[in-house]
Amino acid sequence: MRFLLIPFVLLALSLSSCYYDNFRELHPESALPNAANGCDTSGTMSYSVHIVPIVEANCTQSCHNGTGSGHTLTSYADVQNDAANGTFYGSVVQDGTAQAMPQNGSKLPLCDIVKIKKWVDAGAPNN
């Protein structure tokens, strides 16, 4: 009887140690945008090439154009000022350090967020 109990105990112990592994939780870097999924963030991010289109499509088109919100993002100086004080990235990543943007809208695509992060981390150059 004791010999029959040992395999059941071992089986129970081995099954209790198993759990569902979520690949993206274990490897969050796999969710980052890359050229293979249509988003190339491998090089230097340029203000004029990468950041301006994001700002125009998501910020100045409806709000931050000087006519409505009172806070403009129509020039490099405007965007650079927000990048320097942390509100530009904090707003788009919606991490609680600044007012979440776009307001009442969906979070920007991860590709755009990574481009903004790389540009800000590089010192927000006017390139």
SULCORDA-V201353 format. One record per residue. N is the residue number from 1. OMEGA is omega in whole degrees, 0 to 359 (NA if undefined). D_CENTER is the distance of its C-alpha to the mean C-alpha in Angstrom with 2 decimals. Layout:
n,omega,d_center
N,OMEGA,D_CENTER
N,OMEGA,D_CENTER
//
This chain:
n,omega,d_center
1,180,58.42
2,181,56.48
3,177,55.52
4,182,54.01
5,183,51.86
6,179,50.20
7,179,48.37
8,178,47.07
9,179,45.81
10,178,44.09
11,179,42.51
12,179,41.28
13,181,39.79
14,179,38.03
15,180,36.57
16,180,35.38
17,179,33.32
18,174,31.32
19,182,28.09
20,177,25.42
21,177,22.78
22,185,19.43
23,182,18.29
24,176,14.51
25,180,15.20
26,183,17.42
27,184,15.38
28,179,11.61
29,179,11.53
30,180,13.09
31,181,10.10
32,179,8.44
33,176,9.53
34,183,12.95
35,182,16.15
36,179,17.48
37,173,15.11
38,181,15.51
39,181,12.76
40,177,14.24
41,186,12.25
42,183,15.19
43,177,17.06
44,178,17.03
45,181,14.99
46,178,17.64
47,185,17.67
48,183,20.16
49,187,18.90
50,188,15.09
51,181,14.27
52,179,17.35
53,178,16.82
54,181,13.40
55,181,15.16
56,183,18.27
57,189,16.88
58,187,14.78
59,187,16.46
60,182,19.99
61,184,21.22
62,188,21.75
63,193,21.40
64,183,20.90
65,178,23.81
66,181,26.47
67,186,28.26
68,192,26.56
69,185,24.16
70,178,25.93
71,184,22.79
72,174,22.51
73,185,19.94
74,180,22.52
75,176,23.12
76,182,21.62
77,179,23.17
78,183,21.44
79,181,17.89
80,178,18.82
81,178,20.27
82,177,17.15
83,183,15.18
84,182,18.07
85,174,18.21
86,183,14.55
87,181,14.36
88,179,12.49
89,180,9.20
90,179,10.11
91,185,10.80
92,178,7.85
93,178,5.45
94,183,8.75
95,179,9.67
96,180,13.31
97,179,14.13
98,179,14.57
99,182,15.38
100,178,12.63
101,355,12.42
102,183,13.42
103,181,16.19
104,180,17.42
105,178,15.07
106,176,12.31
107,178,8.65
108,176,7.71
109,181,7.26
110,178,4.50
111,180,7.22
112,180,7.46
113,179,4.33
114,178,5.56
115,179,8.88
116,180,8.78
117,180,7.96
118,180,10.73
119,179,12.93
120,180,12.86
121,178,13.50
122,179,16.31
123,179,17.92
124,183,16.89
125,176,19.94
126,184,21.85
127,NA,22.03
//
